[in-house]
Amino acid sequence: MKKNKKLAVLLLTLIVLSTGCTKYLSDGDKKKIINEVTGQSLTSNILCLPEDEDLLKIYEENKENMDVDYEGLNPCPEYKPSDVKYNNLWETLFVKPLAYIIIKLGVFVSNYGLAVIILGLLIRLILFPFTKKTMMQSENMKKAQPELQAIQRKYGNAKDQATAMQMSQELMMVYKKYNISPASGCLVPLIQLPILLAFLEAINRVPAIFEGNFLTLQLGTSPFVGIKNGNYLYILLIILIVATTYFSYKNTMNTSTGNKEQDKQMEMTMKFMIVFISVASLSLPTALALYWIVSNGFMILQTLILKRDKDENKNKNTGRVVGNSKKRGK
């Protein structure tokens, strides 16, 4: 298990190191240029040209300070991943394709906010087999806990190599018995993290996305700026972010490991994440907030459906056992 954790950390480190982060546009005095409508710092390494004339003018005036070949950029609806030269694997594999899909979906449905929601649902559908497997692993881990704890008590803090190897073999036998793969729990977060970061990059680097609107919400505006400007619908956005995060984590807690110490750690992590996301949600672009809400909402619904199916199967199996017992009694 330690080896799997090290591998997960290594993969995440490689992703972070290869990330082509958003760079911000500065004027001659090296001060960040702010979009007065959204309160967002303008991006200097945009992937395509904005549609708003005022915004286009700002970029025209500051093109010498940009981290991209401004003259080679196309309007966002005409964007192709090959338009911007290769920088790194992160940008090539995640950011550019994701930006392209959002743009094409946005043009098709005539709304970039709706495009983000649709794409969020599609990603969750693609990840469904992995999340389902992770949930099943959690249930199996809960069943295996008494045997795992018995092995840990048996060997205690084994220091010599032979005893540690024997303990490891017995643990692996229990994992095999309950069909548990220790690495599978890291799989969904490992897939999700680069997608979430790529969403943020795409939103920041595609002007057409942060120029757009969904209902009365401006996609590039953060809730903090929106509320400050008098649009109190952004309060509802924050409530939805916090609520969906809470219920998503709560459902995860319900599939606990059966280990009191681990469950306590999970509960502390849940509380920390809810507080952290509540604070962070104030500065998230609305487009990313929409993705987060839809993604969590889908996960909550998925968890409820899987739990219902599990309970139905359990009741059916119980019914069969009772029925067979009655027949034998006759």
N, C-alpha and C positions, 0 to 999 in steps of 0.2 A: 504493500500500500504506500509506503514511503517513497518507493521508486516512482509510482504513478503520480504522486503529488509533485515530486521534483520535475517530472516530465511536463505536468500541467503548468507549473511555474515557469519552466523554460520556454514553453510555447507562448505564454502570455508575454514574457519578456521580449521574445523575438518579434511579436506583433507590435509592441510598444516602440521598440528600437527602429522598426521599419516604417513607422507611421510618418506620413507626410502631413504635418499638422497645418491647420488653418493659420494663415499669416494675415496680419491686419494692415490696411492702407493708412499711410501717414502723409501729412503735408510736408512742406519745406522745413518746418520747425520740428519735425519728427513727432508731431502730436497725432493721435489716432483720429481719423475722420469718422464722425458719427452720423448715421442715418437719422435725420430729425423725426421722421415718421415712426420708425420702429424702435429707436433708441439703441439700435444694434451697431457695433463697430463694423465698418465696411471691410470686406475681405480683399486682400491684394492679389491672391492667387485664385481668382474666380475661374470657373471652367467654361463660362459662356457670358455673353453680353446681357445686361439688364434691359428690360422693356420700358421701364419708366424713364421719361425724357430728362427729368431733373437728376436722377441717379446716373444716367448715361453721361450727362454733362460733367458730373463730378469725376467720373472715371476718366473721361477725355482729358480733363484738366490735370489729372494726377497720374497719367499713364506711365510717366517716366519713373515713378516710385513703385510700380507694380512688380510682383514676383512672377510674372507670366508675360508671354509675348502678346500684348494687347491687340496688335493689328491682326494676329492670326485667329482671334476668337470669332465665333459665329453667334447669332442670336440664340437664346436658349432653346426655343422650339426646334431649331435645326442642329442642335448639339449631337455629336458622335464622340464616343470615347477616344477615338484616334485623333481628335482635333488638338488635344493638348499633349505635348511631348511626354515620353516616359520619364517618371521620377523615381518610383520605387514599387515594389511588389504590392504593398498595402494599397496604394492609390490605384494601381492597375487592376488588382483582383477584387477590391471591395468598393472604393469610393466612386470611381468612374462608372462602372456598370450599374451601381445602385442609383446614381444621379441620372443616368440615361433612362432607366426603367421608370423612375418617378416622373421625369419630364414627359416621356411618351404616354404614360398613364394619365398625367395631368392634362395633356393636350386632348387625349381621347375622351375623358370625362368632363373636360372644360373646367377643372378645379384641382389645384395642386394639393389642397388640404384633403379632399376626398381621395386623391391618388395615394397620399401617405397612409390613410386609413385602410384602403384596399390592399396596399402592399404589406402593411402590418399584419393583416388577416392572412394573406397568402404565405407569409414567412412562418406564421404560427401553424398553419396547416401543414407546411413542409416539415416543420420541427415536431409535429404531433407524434409520429412513431417514436422519436427519441425521448420526448417528455413522458409518454406513456410507459416506456421501458424504465425510465428513471423512477416513476411512481411505483411500478411493480417491484423494482429493486428495493425501494424504501420499505414496502410491505414485507418483502422477504427478509430484509435486514432485521425488522422488528421480530419476526418469528425466530430468527437465528440468534438473537441476543442472549437468551439464557445459556445456550451452548458456548457461545463466544466468551461470555463472562466466566463460565466454569473453567475454560481453558486458561484464561488470563489469571484466575485465582490459583489454578494448579501450578503454573510456572512462575507466578509473581514477577519480580524484576530480574528476569534471566539475563545474566551478564556473559556467561561463557558461550562460545559460538555454537557448540553442539546442542545445548539446551534451547538456545534461541532458534536454531534451525528446526528442531523438533516441534517447538511451539508454532512456528510459521507453517510447517507442514499440516499440523492439526487444524489450524485456522483455515488454511486453504481447502482442506477436506470439508469443513463446514460450509464454506462459500460455495463449493461445488455441489454439495447436498441441496442447498437452497437456491441454486442457480443465481448466485450473486457475483457480479463483476465489479470489484472495487473502483475501477477506473471509470465506469459508466456514469457515476454521479457527477463527474467533472465535465462530461461531454456537452450537455446542453449549455451550461455557462460559458464554456469555451467557444461554442458556436455563436451564442447570443452576444457576447461582449464585442467582438469585431463588427457585428451587424449594427449594434447600437452606436458605436463610435463612428462607423461609416455613415449612418443616418445623420449624425450631427455634422460631420464633414460635408456631406452632400447638401444639407440645408444651408450651411454657411457659405458654400462655394458656388451655389447655383442661385443667382439673383432672382430668377423667375419664381423660385419657391418662396423665398422670404419676402417677395413683393406681393404674393397672392393673399387671398382672404378665404376663410371658411366660416360661414354664417357671418357674425360681426367681428370675428377674431382675425387679426392680422398675423400671418404665419411666422413672420420674422420677429414679432414683438414678444417680449417676455411678459409673464403675468404682472411683474412688478411695474413695468413701464405702462402696461395696459390699464392697470388700476389707477396709476398716477395720472393717466390721461382721462380718467373718468368712465372707463368701460368696466363696469363691475361684473360683467359676465366672466371675466378672468378669475374671479373668486371661485366661481363654480368649477373652472378648470383645475384650480389648485385642490379643491375638495375632491374632485374625481381622481386626481393623481394619488392623493393620500389614501382615499378609500379603497381604490383598486389595488394599491400596493399592500395595504393592511390585510385585505381579504385574501390576496394572493399568497402572502406569507402565512396567514392563519391556516389556510388549507394545507400548506406545506407542513406546518407544525402538527396538524392532525394525523399526518402519516409519519409519526415520530419513530425514533429508532428503538424505543423501549428502554433505553439507557438514560437514567435520570440526569446524570451529569451532562451527557451530550444534549439532551432535550433542553436543559437549563441554558447551555451555551447557545443553542439555536434560538431560544426565546430572547436572549440578550442581543443576539445578532439582529433578530427581527425588529426589536425596539429601536436599536441604533439605526438600522436602514430606514425605518419609517421617519425618524427625526431628520436624518440626513437628507432623504429625498424630499421631505416637506420643505426644508430650507432651500435645497437646490432647485426645486420646482419654481421658485420665484424668479430665477434667472434663465430658465430653459426657454428656447424659442418655442412658440406655440406648436409648430409643426412636429417637433420632437415630443412635446407633451401629448399630442394626439396619438402618436405612435405608441407611447408608453401606456396610455389609458386603454387603447384598443388591444394591445398585446397582453396586458394584465387581465382585462375583461375576458378575453378568449381563454386565458389560462384558468381563470376561476370557473368558467362554464365547463371547460374540459375536465377539470378536477371533479366537479359535481356529477358530470355524466359518468365518468369512470368509477366513482364511488357508488353511484346508483347501480351500475351494472354489476359491480363486485358484490353489493348487498343482495341483489336479486339472485345471483348465482349461488351465494351462500345460503339463502333461504330455500332455493330449489334443492341443493345438496342436503340440507337439513331435513326437508320434506321427504326426500328419498330414503334417508336413513331411518326416519320415524316410520315410514310406510313399510320398509323391509322388516323393521323390528316387530310391527304389528302382525305381519304375515307369519313370521317365525313363531310368534306367540300363539297364533291359531293352531 
